[in-house]
């Protein structure tokens, strides 16, 4: 049988080794490339593609007042230690505290360590974390009323002492008009600076005399009037007519609060208004003025003065308001959106709330402010609220009784 010689079985034996070498080189290059890629993929990198190095070699931050390093703000600046109000705005500083400190650059040498300045001390009466009834860092270090210092001249002191003694004696004898007259002499003295210690003592005596006279239902003809009830009249109509309240008419005449029967011909004692209120932020006082011209007076007459508490970090605005509504046993609508019922220990409003509405054209919305009581009398004369005006419960009850709705309230510095 003839042998068939297939040419491809023998042709190119000399070239076959060259092809093998080429294939081996190609395989080597592919393996080497894959290995390099795998190594490159496994090496850690920063976000910008460069290898990660020790961050401590590039930046050093100053410690905060609490000994911890504070992160930079969104603007890229390091906030000053102990300088962060509750809203996180960072706008309020403790008095005398320096501007935000700048981090010290590291020169990159291992031998030289950056010098870190000592943090500013935090005042002993400020806290770094919020606690109930305690100030934040950034609240006023001196949280008390402004009381001007005054020196009474030696030749004036005897007459002032005599008027003080007269007022106290008249109060003890329940001669309230004479007590008020003696206090008037003190307050009108040029030597007595408004809101000084002497002024405050006299104002307290005046308040006691006027309120005691009111509760005693004493007919001070100079300021009160007698109204005989006519057909068709009601408590609400009389209150509106004379600028007073239903509560004041009933209290002044010894009528129970739940008795709405108005007997025809009854002679009612009425202390007419209108009234106005001035809240002074510096002295932390609320002044109640009677604006009636019943006694022929040409100006508003100071009737009572009460201590008040204000909003922390200046949250109580200096602006004009009116009393828009009066609430007894109020629920509290917290800034976080919850409702705290009256009687709950967490409800800070006390027994009465006089809601304030802004008047005129304020430069910003002034909603949610009011005058109310408190669960803790130690709040009075301090800056602890969210902006409302706090009073002792007995004092705000007096306001609730005397002043009607739409009474103007001026808050001044």
Secondary structure, DSSP 8 states (H G I E B T S, - for coil): ------GGGTTTHHHHHHHHHHHHHHHHHHHHHHHHHHHHHHS---TTSS----GGGT----B-TTSSB----TTS----TT---TTS------TT--S--------S-SS------------TT-BSS--TTS-BTTS-SS-S---------HHHHHHHHHHHHHHHHHHHTT-HHHHHHHHHHHHT-TTS-TTSHHHHHHHHHHHHHHHHHHHTT---TTT-EEEE--TT--HHHHHHHHT--HHHHHHHTT--TT-----TT-EEEE----EEEEEETTTTEEEEEE---TT--SS-EEEEEEE-BEEGGG-S---EEEEEEEEES--EE-TTS-EE-TT-TT--STTEEEEEEE-S--SS---S-EEE--S-GGGTTSEEESS-EE--HHHHHHHHHH--TT-EEEEE-
